[in-house]
Amino acid sequence: MPYSFLQTMIKERNIKHKTIQNELGISKTMFSRKINGSRNGKFTLEEAIKIKEKFFPDIPVEVLFKK
């Protein structure tokens, strides 16, 4: 599963997908494509850093987004 650690951490910390979508300014569909590693949707570096800083400041970005 792409971004399985990120998905696990989102669940463990009870973060709603909608909250991350709003922070990134993207649609539900685009977030789904990105979190599932679709070839039509990948997180940009800016998005990855924003997610890390806002929701997971204690986890290195390279760990959080490891595929």
C-alpha positions as CSV (number, residue, x, y, z in Angstrom):
1,M,0.0,0.0,0.0
2,P,1.6,3.3,-1.0
3,Y,2.2,5.7,1.9
4,S,1.2,3.0,4.3
5,F,3.0,4.6,7.2
6,L,1.4,8.0,6.5
7,Q,-2.0,6.3,6.3
8,T,-1.4,4.5,9.6
9,M,-0.4,7.7,11.3
10,I,-3.4,9.5,10.0
11,K,-5.6,6.8,11.5
12,E,-3.7,6.6,14.8
13,R,-3.9,10.3,15.4
14,N,-7.6,10.5,14.3
15,I,-6.9,13.1,11.6
16,K,-9.7,13.4,9.2
17,H,-8.8,13.3,5.5
18,K,-11.0,16.4,5.1
19,T,-8.8,18.3,7.4
20,I,-5.7,17.5,5.4
21,Q,-7.6,18.2,2.1
22,N,-8.5,21.6,3.4
23,E,-5.0,22.4,4.6
24,L,-3.6,21.5,1.1
25,G,-6.5,23.1,-0.8
26,I,-7.3,20.0,-2.8
27,S,-10.4,18.0,-3.5
28,K,-11.4,14.7,-2.0
29,T,-10.7,12.9,-5.3
30,M,-7.2,14.4,-5.6
31,F,-6.3,13.6,-2.0
32,S,-7.5,10.0,-2.6
33,R,-5.3,9.8,-5.7
34,K,-2.3,11.2,-3.8
35,I,-2.6,9.1,-0.6
36,N,-3.1,5.9,-2.7
37,G,-0.1,6.7,-4.9
38,S,-2.0,6.9,-8.2
39,R,0.2,7.8,-11.1
40,N,-2.2,10.7,-11.8
41,G,-1.6,12.1,-8.3
42,K,1.5,12.5,-6.3
43,F,2.3,14.7,-3.3
44,T,4.4,17.7,-4.2
45,L,7.4,18.5,-2.0
46,E,5.5,21.5,-0.7
47,E,2.5,19.4,0.2
48,A,4.6,16.8,1.9
49,I,6.3,19.4,4.0
50,K,3.0,21.1,4.9
51,I,1.5,17.8,6.0
52,K,4.6,17.0,8.1
53,E,4.8,20.4,9.7
54,K,1.1,20.8,10.5
55,F,0.2,17.3,11.5
56,F,3.4,15.3,12.2
57,P,6.2,17.6,13.4
58,D,7.7,14.7,15.3
59,I,8.2,12.4,12.3
60,P,10.9,13.0,9.6
61,V,9.3,13.7,6.2
62,E,11.3,10.9,4.6
63,V,9.8,8.4,7.1
64,L,6.3,9.7,6.8
65,F,6.3,9.5,3.0
66,K,8.3,6.3,2.4
67,K,6.6,4.2,-0.1
